[in-house]
Amino acid sequence: MKTNLVLNRTEETHSKRNIPLWNRAIGLRAWLLVSIAFVFYAVRMFRLISRYAVNVFFADQWDFNDVTFFQRHSLWQMFDRQHGPHRQGVGALFERMVDPLFGWNSRTESFVVGGVIVAAGLCAMWLRRRLYGELSVFDVVIPAILFIPGQWATWFMTANFAHGPFPLLLILLYCVSWTSGRRSVRYPLVLFINFVTIYTGFGIFLGVITPLLLILDYWASAPETRLPKTYFAGTIVVALASLGSFFLGYKLLPGLPCFSLQPQSPTSYLAFVPHMFANFFGLKHLTLSTRTIGTMILTAVLISLVMVAWQLLRQNGPKLERDDRNRALIVVGLTAYTLLFCVNTAYGRQCGGLNIATASRYVIYLEPAVLGFYFFLLSLRDAAPRKFLLSGFVVAVVAASFYLDTGGMGFAKTVKQGWKDCYLKTENIQECDKVAGFPNYENAEATHLQEKLEYLKKTRQNLYLDQQRP
């Protein structure tokens, strides 16, 4: 009898020891699979950059490089520089620090842009780990989202650190800061990153979201864990002041001549935004089925936002635990940011037609919402529907990640390379615009393009780096 009892206890102890070992083995395999996926997508991104990037300034680069290269300005003037509807912020400071090291080589700059996006991908993985613990096989979707080739224009068409790469990196760092367990670290860090992001490209929309997240965080916390009312009010004041400071000296600079402050029909916007989401998944053709799929994706994102916001706002029942509250806040932040960007883009660009909704440079701004939706699915309580929905989501995103717009990428390379080769031979802007079939800059006189090209030749930078000395 005693022998049987000892044997039973020995078997129970052995089985309990095997469970953690088995879980660790599964976790190790998941970590290995996700790491392979991360490296695969990152390497593919750099290979595409290597294949299609051309060393020549193009389009808006002749303008926003004024503050960092062609003219002398203070660090604050670089940070505060307005280009179109946004400011340059950290992007300008980073460009001024890095680009002189390689003679303002646009091709090398594209590789650095890729490096910033890799840093954003690592932050996304770090955020996933802090929110949900050990990695799972589903996490292969994170690099698929962050390195999706639909964003190719951000990599090498008209590379701008402030337009896409740094807003994405800063937003993910912002989300990571929300997971800090120490209030003395969390709120100052959130407010600091919020201020920096507001001034960096279309990170401006984070300034609208931060006061709302602070209120939701306060409301959803248990009374004994809330910030003192004075400190809470202080955080709101700082967040609102950061947003307000952005508009000091701000000028309304529409991106299209057809833009009007008077809103158009709501149905036109309802068509524009779904096409932006459909474009993320590689559906570029303006068809009824594309719009339908885009509408379904947008609806799913909106449902996730409403459900998570309701968890934070509900009055009945116990308040959310800190980890659950952080997950909900981050899903709201990521999703709301993308939706604000999409609505603003529809308002400012819809007059130019639905084709603009499928622009490659907008894809990077869809990534926060897609990542937020993934985090929402991970938060579902019931295992069966969670695994089913995650499986479908991962398949859809991974499939989209293998779509390559070779036509668009090839056209960009052909135009830029053709213009560069022509100009190095003839130094005639108008003739090279005709040869390339596309102008390097639409209004060369307005940006003093000829003078800038002569300066590049004199200092042997940018496109003249590739020319052999006589």
ZIDA-V633921 format. One record per residue. RES is the residue in three letters. PHI is phi in degrees with one decimal (NA if undefined). OMEGA is omega in whole degrees, -180 to 180 (none if undefined). Layout:
res=RES phi=PHI omega=OMEGA
res=RES phi=PHI omega=OMEGA
This chain:
res=MET phi=NA omega=180
res=LYS phi=-65.1 omega=-180
res=THR phi=-63.4 omega=178
res=ASN phi=-61.7 omega=-179
res=LEU phi=-64.0 omega=179
res=VAL phi=-64.4 omega=-180
res=LEU phi=-64.1 omega=179
res=ASN phi=-62.2 omega=-180
res=ARG phi=-64.9 omega=179
res=THR phi=-64.2 omega=179
res=GLU phi=-64.4 omega=180
res=GLU phi=-63.4 omega=-180
res=THR phi=-63.0 omega=-179
res=HIS phi=-65.7 omega=-180
res=SER phi=-66.6 omega=179
res=LYS phi=-65.3 omega=178
res=ARG phi=-72.2 omega=-179
res=ASN phi=-72.1 omega=-178
res=ILE phi=-61.2 omega=177
res=PRO phi=-60.4 omega=179
res=LEU phi=-63.3 omega=179
res=TRP phi=-66.9 omega=178
res=ASN phi=-63.9 omega=178
res=ARG phi=-65.3 omega=178
res=ALA phi=-64.4 omega=178
res=ILE phi=-63.4 omega=179
res=GLY phi=-62.7 omega=179
res=LEU phi=-65.5 omega=179
res=ARG phi=-65.5 omega=177
res=ALA phi=-64.5 omega=179
res=TRP phi=-61.2 omega=-180
res=LEU phi=-65.5 omega=-179
res=LEU phi=-64.3 omega=180
res=VAL phi=-65.2 omega=178
res=SER phi=-62.5 omega=178
res=ILE phi=-62.5 omega=179
res=ALA phi=-62.4 omega=-180
res=PHE phi=-61.2 omega=-180
res=VAL phi=-64.8 omega=-180
res=PHE phi=-59.0 omega=-177
res=TYR phi=-67.7 omega=179
res=ALA phi=-66.2 omega=179
res=VAL phi=-63.0 omega=179
res=ARG phi=-62.2 omega=178
res=MET phi=-59.1 omega=-179
res=PHE phi=-68.5 omega=176
res=ARG phi=-67.4 omega=177
res=LEU phi=-66.1 omega=176
res=ILE phi=-61.3 omega=-180
res=SER phi=-61.9 omega=-176
res=ARG phi=-77.9 omega=-169
res=TYR phi=-113.1 omega=-177
res=ALA phi=-73.6 omega=-179
res=VAL phi=-127.4 omega=-178
res=ASN phi=-83.8 omega=173
res=VAL phi=-162.6 omega=174
res=PHE phi=-61.3 omega=-176
res=PHE phi=-144.9 omega=173
res=ALA phi=54.0 omega=-172
res=ASP phi=-63.9 omega=179
res=GLN phi=-59.9 omega=178
res=TRP phi=-66.8 omega=-180
res=ASP phi=-91.2 omega=-173
res=PHE phi=-73.2 omega=174
res=ASN phi=-79.8 omega=175
res=ASP phi=-56.3 omega=-172
res=VAL phi=-72.2 omega=-177
res=THR phi=-106.5 omega=-172
res=PHE phi=-132.3 omega=-172
res=PHE phi=-78.6 omega=-180
res=GLN phi=-130.7 omega=178
res=ARG phi=-97.1 omega=180
res=HIS phi=-146.1 omega=176
res=SER phi=-75.2 omega=179
res=LEU phi=-61.1 omega=179
res=TRP phi=-66.2 omega=179
res=GLN phi=-63.1 omega=175
res=MET phi=-65.1 omega=-178
res=PHE phi=-62.7 omega=-174
res=ASP phi=-88.5 omega=-174
res=ARG phi=-60.4 omega=177
res=GLN phi=-92.5 omega=175
res=HIS phi=-129.4 omega=-174
res=GLY phi=68.1 omega=-178
res=PRO phi=-82.4 omega=-176
res=HIS phi=-127.4 omega=176
res=ARG phi=-106.4 omega=-174
res=GLN phi=-87.2 omega=173
res=GLY phi=52.6 omega=-178
res=VAL phi=-60.9 omega=180
res=GLY phi=-59.2 omega=179
res=ALA phi=-67.2 omega=-180
res=LEU phi=-62.7 omega=180
res=PHE phi=-65.9 omega=179
res=GLU phi=-60.8 omega=-179
res=ARG phi=-64.6 omega=-179
res=MET phi=-79.3 omega=-170
res=VAL phi=-96.5 omega=-170
res=ASP phi=-60.7 omega=178
res=PRO phi=-60.8 omega=-178
res=LEU phi=-65.3 omega=-180
res=PHE phi=-124.6 omega=173
res=GLY phi=63.7 omega=179
res=TRP phi=56.3 omega=178
res=ASN phi=-75.3 omega=-176
res=SER phi=-64.4 omega=179
res=ARG phi=-67.1 omega=178
res=THR phi=-64.0 omega=178
res=GLU phi=-58.8 omega=178
res=SER phi=-63.3 omega=176
res=PHE phi=-66.2 omega=178
res=VAL phi=-67.3 omega=174
res=VAL phi=-56.6 omega=176
res=GLY phi=-59.1 omega=177
res=GLY phi=-63.2 omega=177
res=VAL phi=-63.6 omega=180
res=ILE phi=-69.4 omega=174
res=VAL phi=-62.5 omega=177
res=ALA phi=-60.7 omega=177
res=ALA phi=-64.5 omega=178
res=GLY phi=-63.1 omega=177
res=LEU phi=-64.4 omega=177
res=CYS phi=-64.7 omega=178
res=ALA phi=-64.1 omega=178
res=MET phi=-67.0 omega=178
res=TRP phi=-62.4 omega=179
res=LEU phi=-62.6 omega=178
res=ARG phi=-58.5 omega=-179
res=ARG phi=-66.1 omega=-179
res=ARG phi=-71.4 omega=-177
res=LEU phi=-83.7 omega=-169
res=TYR phi=-126.6 omega=177
res=GLY phi=84.8 omega=-173
res=GLU phi=-58.3 omega=-180
res=LEU phi=-69.6 omega=174
res=SER phi=-129.3 omega=-179
res=VAL phi=-63.1 omega=180
res=PHE phi=-63.6 omega=-175
res=ASP phi=-72.3 omega=172
res=VAL phi=-61.8 omega=-179
res=VAL phi=-70.4 omega=-177
res=ILE phi=-64.7 omega=175
res=PRO phi=-65.1 omega=177
res=ALA phi=-63.1 omega=178
res=ILE phi=-73.4 omega=-172
res=LEU phi=-71.3 omega=-177
res=PHE phi=-110.5 omega=-177
res=ILE phi=-61.2 omega=-174
res=PRO phi=-72.0 omega=176
res=GLY phi=-60.7 omega=-180
res=GLN phi=-91.8 omega=-172
res=TRP phi=-56.2 omega=-179
res=ALA phi=-63.5 omega=176
res=THR phi=-67.0 omega=-178
res=TRP phi=-75.3 omega=-169
res=PHE phi=-145.6 omega=178
res=MET phi=-80.5 omega=175
res=THR phi=-132.5 omega=-173
res=ALA phi=-61.3 omega=178
res=ASN phi=-144.8 omega=-178
res=PHE phi=-56.1 omega=-176
res=ALA phi=-80.2 omega=-176
res=HIS phi=-104.8 omega=177
res=GLY phi=118.1 omega=-172
res=PRO phi=-60.8 omega=-177
res=PHE phi=-73.5 omega=172
res=PRO phi=-55.6 omega=179
res=LEU phi=-63.5 omega=-180
res=LEU phi=-61.7 omega=-178
res=LEU phi=-66.5 omega=180
res=ILE phi=-64.5 omega=178
res=LEU phi=-69.9 omega=174
res=LEU phi=-63.4 omega=176
res=TYR phi=-59.7 omega=179
res=CYS phi=-65.6 omega=178
res=VAL phi=-61.0 omega=-179
res=SER phi=-63.3 omega=178
res=TRP phi=-67.3 omega=-177
res=THR phi=-86.8 omega=179
res=SER phi=-64.0 omega=-179
res=GLY phi=-78.1 omega=-178
res=ARG phi=-99.3 omega=-179
res=ARG phi=-63.3 omega=-179
res=SER phi=-68.0 omega=177
res=VAL phi=-100.2 omega=-172
res=ARG phi=-59.7 omega=-172
res=TYR phi=-70.3 omega=174
res=PRO phi=-60.6 omega=-179
res=LEU phi=-68.5 omega=177
res=VAL phi=-58.6 omega=-177
res=LEU phi=-69.1 omega=179
res=PHE phi=-67.0 omega=-180
res=ILE phi=-64.1 omega=177
res=ASN phi=-58.2 omega=-179
res=PHE phi=-62.2 omega=-178
res=VAL phi=-64.3 omega=-178
res=THR phi=-69.0 omega=179
res=ILE phi=-54.2 omega=-177
res=TYR phi=-87.5 omega=-175
res=THR phi=-112.5 omega=178
res=GLY phi=58.2 omega=-180
res=PHE phi=-82.6 omega=168
res=GLY phi=-66.0 omega=178
res=ILE phi=-50.1 omega=-176
res=PHE phi=-68.6 omega=175
res=LEU phi=-65.0 omega=178
res=GLY phi=-64.1 omega=176
res=VAL phi=-76.2 omega=-174
res=ILE phi=-80.5 omega=-173
res=THR phi=-57.1 omega=177
res=PRO phi=-58.0 omega=179
res=LEU phi=-67.4 omega=179
res=LEU phi=-66.3 omega=177
res=LEU phi=-62.9 omega=178
res=ILE phi=-66.8 omega=179
res=LEU phi=-63.0 omega=178
res=ASP phi=-62.0 omega=180
res=TYR phi=-66.4 omega=-177
res=TRP phi=-65.7 omega=-174
res=ALA phi=-83.5 omega=180
res=SER phi=-84.1 omega=173
res=ALA phi=-64.7 omega=-176
res=PRO phi=-52.0 omega=-177
res=GLU phi=-74.9 omega=-179
res=THR phi=-105.0 omega=-178
res=ARG phi=-72.3 omega=172
res=LEU phi=-64.0 omega=171
res=PRO phi=-56.0 omega=-174
res=LYS phi=-57.0 omega=-180
res=THR phi=-64.6 omega=180
res=TYR phi=-68.2 omega=178
res=PHE phi=-61.4 omega=177
res=ALA phi=-61.0 omega=178
res=GLY phi=-63.1 omega=179
res=THR phi=-64.3 omega=179
res=ILE phi=-65.8 omega=180
res=VAL phi=-62.1 omega=180
res=VAL phi=-63.3 omega=-180
res=ALA phi=-63.7 omega=180
res=LEU phi=-68.6 omega=178
res=ALA phi=-65.9 omega=178
res=SER phi=-61.8 omega=179
res=LEU phi=-66.1 omega=-179
res=GLY phi=-63.9 omega=-178
res=SER phi=-64.0 omega=180
res=PHE phi=-59.3 omega=-173
res=PHE phi=-90.3 omega=175
res=LEU phi=-71.0 omega=-178
res=GLY phi=75.3 omega=-177
res=TYR phi=-75.2 omega=177
res=LYS phi=-120.1 omega=177
res=LEU phi=-78.4 omega=-178
res=LEU phi=-121.3 omega=-179
res=PRO phi=-61.3 omega=180
res=GLY phi=-79.7 omega=-179
res=LEU phi=-129.3 omega=178
res=PRO phi=-62.7 omega=-177
res=CYS phi=-80.9 omega=-176
res=PHE phi=-63.8 omega=176
res=SER phi=-136.3 omega=179
res=LEU phi=-65.8 omega=180
res=GLN phi=-72.4 omega=-179
res=PRO phi=-61.0 omega=176
res=GLN phi=-92.6 omega=-178
res=SER phi=-61.1 omega=179
res=PRO phi=-56.9 omega=-179
res=THR phi=-65.5 omega=179
res=SER phi=-66.8 omega=177
res=TYR phi=-72.3 omega=179
res=LEU phi=-67.2 omega=175
res=ALA phi=-87.9 omega=-174
res=PHE phi=-70.1 omega=-175
res=VAL phi=-63.4 omega=177
res=PRO phi=-58.3 omega=178
res=HIS phi=-66.6 omega=176
res=MET phi=-64.7 omega=179
res=PHE phi=-70.0 omega=178
res=ALA phi=-64.6 omega=180
res=ASN phi=-63.5 omega=177
res=PHE phi=-57.9 omega=-177
res=PHE phi=-92.3 omega=174
res=GLY phi=82.7 omega=180
res=LEU phi=-96.0 omega=-172
res=LYS phi=-97.6 omega=-175
res=HIS phi=-74.5 omega=-177
res=LEU phi=-84.2 omega=180
res=THR phi=-120.6 omega=179
res=LEU phi=-63.3 omega=-180
res=SER phi=-66.8 omega=177
res=THR phi=-63.0 omega=179
res=ARG phi=-63.4 omega=180
res=THR phi=-64.1 omega=179
res=ILE phi=-64.3 omega=178
res=GLY phi=-61.2 omega=178
res=THR phi=-65.4 omega=178
res=MET phi=-63.9 omega=179
res=ILE phi=-64.7 omega=179
res=LEU phi=-61.5 omega=179
res=THR phi=-62.1 omega=179
res=ALA phi=-61.9 omega=179
res=VAL phi=-64.5 omega=180
res=LEU phi=-64.9 omega=178
res=ILE phi=-61.8 omega=179
res=SER phi=-62.6 omega=179
res=LEU phi=-64.1 omega=-179
res=VAL phi=-65.0 omega=-178
res=MET phi=-63.7 omega=-179
res=VAL phi=-71.3 omega=178
res=ALA phi=-63.1 omega=179
res=TRP phi=-64.6 omega=177
res=GLN phi=-59.1 omega=-179
res=LEU phi=-76.5 omega=-173
res=LEU phi=-93.5 omega=-172
res=ARG phi=-60.7 omega=-179
res=GLN phi=-94.8 omega=-177
res=ASN phi=-80.6 omega=178
res=GLY phi=87.4 omega=-178
res=PRO phi=-70.4 omega=177
res=LYS phi=-71.3 omega=-179
res=LEU phi=-67.5 omega=172
res=GLU phi=-66.6 omega=-173
res=ARG phi=-57.9 omega=-178
res=ASP phi=-64.1 omega=179
res=ASP phi=-65.5 omega=179
res=ARG phi=-66.2 omega=178
res=ASN phi=-62.4 omega=178
res=ARG phi=-60.6 omega=-179
res=ALA phi=-65.5 omega=-180
res=LEU phi=-62.2 omega=-177
res=ILE phi=-71.1 omega=176
res=VAL phi=-61.8 omega=178
res=VAL phi=-62.3 omega=-178
res=GLY phi=-61.9 omega=-179
res=LEU phi=-63.5 omega=-177
res=THR phi=-70.1 omega=-178
res=ALA phi=-64.0 omega=180
res=TYR phi=-60.1 omega=-179
res=THR phi=-63.1 omega=-179
res=LEU phi=-64.1 omega=177
res=LEU phi=-63.2 omega=178
res=PHE phi=-61.8 omega=-177
res=CYS phi=-64.0 omega=180
res=VAL phi=-63.7 omega=179
res=ASN phi=-63.8 omega=179
res=THR phi=-65.2 omega=177
res=ALA phi=-61.9 omega=180
res=TYR phi=-65.8 omega=-176
res=GLY phi=-87.2 omega=-171
res=ARG phi=-120.7 omega=-174
res=GLN phi=-60.8 omega=-178
res=CYS phi=-63.5 omega=180
res=GLY phi=-84.7 omega=178
res=GLY phi=105.4 omega=-176
res=LEU phi=-68.3 omega=180
res=ASN phi=-59.0 omega=-180
res=ILE phi=-64.4 omega=-180
res=ALA phi=-61.8 omega=-178
res=THR phi=-98.2 omega=179
res=ALA phi=-64.5 omega=-178
res=SER phi=-63.3 omega=-175
res=ARG phi=-68.1 omega=179
res=TYR phi=-88.5 omega=-174
res=VAL phi=-60.6 omega=-177
res=ILE phi=-62.3 omega=180
res=TYR phi=-82.8 omega=173
res=LEU phi=-83.3 omega=-175
res=GLU phi=-60.1 omega=179
res=PRO phi=-57.8 omega=-179
res=ALA phi=-68.2 omega=179
res=VAL phi=-65.8 omega=176
res=LEU phi=-65.4 omega=178
res=GLY phi=-61.7 omega=178
res=PHE phi=-66.5 omega=176
res=TYR phi=-63.0 omega=178
res=PHE phi=-62.9 omega=176
res=PHE phi=-61.3 omega=179
res=LEU phi=-63.8 omega=178
res=LEU phi=-63.2 omega=-176
res=SER phi=-84.7 omega=-179
res=LEU phi=-62.1 omega=-174
res=ARG phi=-75.9 omega=-174
res=ASP phi=-75.6 omega=-173
res=ALA phi=-65.7 omega=-174
res=ALA phi=-63.1 omega=178
res=PRO phi=-64.9 omega=178
res=ARG phi=-61.6 omega=-178
res=LYS phi=-66.0 omega=180
res=PHE phi=-65.3 omega=-179
res=LEU phi=-67.8 omega=177
res=LEU phi=-62.7 omega=-180
res=SER phi=-61.8 omega=179
res=GLY phi=-63.0 omega=-180
res=PHE phi=-64.5 omega=-179
res=VAL phi=-62.3 omega=180
res=VAL phi=-60.7 omega=-179
res=ALA phi=-64.2 omega=-178
res=VAL phi=-70.0 omega=-180
res=VAL phi=-63.3 omega=177
res=ALA phi=-61.3 omega=179
res=ALA phi=-64.3 omega=-177
res=SER phi=-70.5 omega=179
res=PHE phi=-98.7 omega=176
res=TYR phi=-84.0 omega=179
res=LEU phi=-116.3 omega=177
res=ASP phi=-83.5 omega=-176
res=THR phi=-63.8 omega=178
res=GLY phi=-64.8 omega=180
res=GLY phi=-65.6 omega=-180
res=MET phi=-65.7 omega=179
res=GLY phi=-65.9 omega=178
res=PHE phi=-62.0 omega=179
res=ALA phi=-59.9 omega=-180
res=LYS phi=-65.9 omega=-178
res=THR phi=-61.4 omega=-180
res=VAL phi=-63.4 omega=-176
res=LYS phi=-68.8 omega=180
res=GLN phi=-66.8 omega=179
res=GLY phi=-63.1 omega=180
res=TRP phi=-67.1 omega=-179
res=LYS phi=-62.9 omega=-179
res=ASP phi=-60.0 omega=180
res=CYS phi=-65.0 omega=-176
res=TYR phi=-68.9 omega=179
res=LEU phi=-64.8 omega=179
res=LYS phi=-90.7 omega=-171
res=THR phi=-108.9 omega=-175
res=GLU phi=53.3 omega=179
res=ASN phi=-122.1 omega=-174
res=ILE phi=-62.8 omega=-176
res=GLN phi=-63.5 omega=180
res=GLU phi=-63.9 omega=-178
res=CYS phi=-71.3 omega=174
res=ASP phi=-61.1 omega=179
res=LYS phi=-70.4 omega=-180
res=VAL phi=-62.2 omega=-179
res=ALA phi=-74.0 omega=-178
res=GLY phi=79.4 omega=-178
res=PHE phi=-162.2 omega=-178
res=PRO phi=-70.8 omega=174
res=ASN phi=-66.2 omega=175
res=TYR phi=-148.0 omega=-171
res=GLU phi=-64.2 omega=-179
res=ASN phi=-125.1 omega=-174
res=ALA phi=-62.0 omega=-178
res=GLU phi=-67.0 omega=-177
res=ALA phi=-62.2 omega=-178
res=THR phi=-98.4 omega=-180
res=HIS phi=58.3 omega=-174
res=LEU phi=-60.8 omega=-178
res=GLN phi=-62.0 omega=180
res=GLU phi=-64.2 omega=180
res=LYS phi=-68.2 omega=177
res=LEU phi=-65.5 omega=177
res=GLU phi=-64.9 omega=177
res=TYR phi=-66.3 omega=178
res=LEU phi=-62.5 omega=179
res=LYS phi=-66.6 omega=-179
res=LYS phi=-63.9 omega=-177
res=THR phi=-94.8 omega=180
res=ARG phi=53.4 omega=178
res=GLN phi=-128.5 omega=-179
res=ASN phi=53.6 omega=-172
res=LEU phi=-61.2 omega=-180
res=TYR phi=-80.3 omega=175
res=LEU phi=-64.2 omega=-176
res=ASP phi=-85.5 omega=-178
res=GLN phi=-89.1 omega=-180
res=GLN phi=-70.2 omega=178
res=ARG phi=-67.5 omega=-180
res=PRO phi=-68.2 omega=none
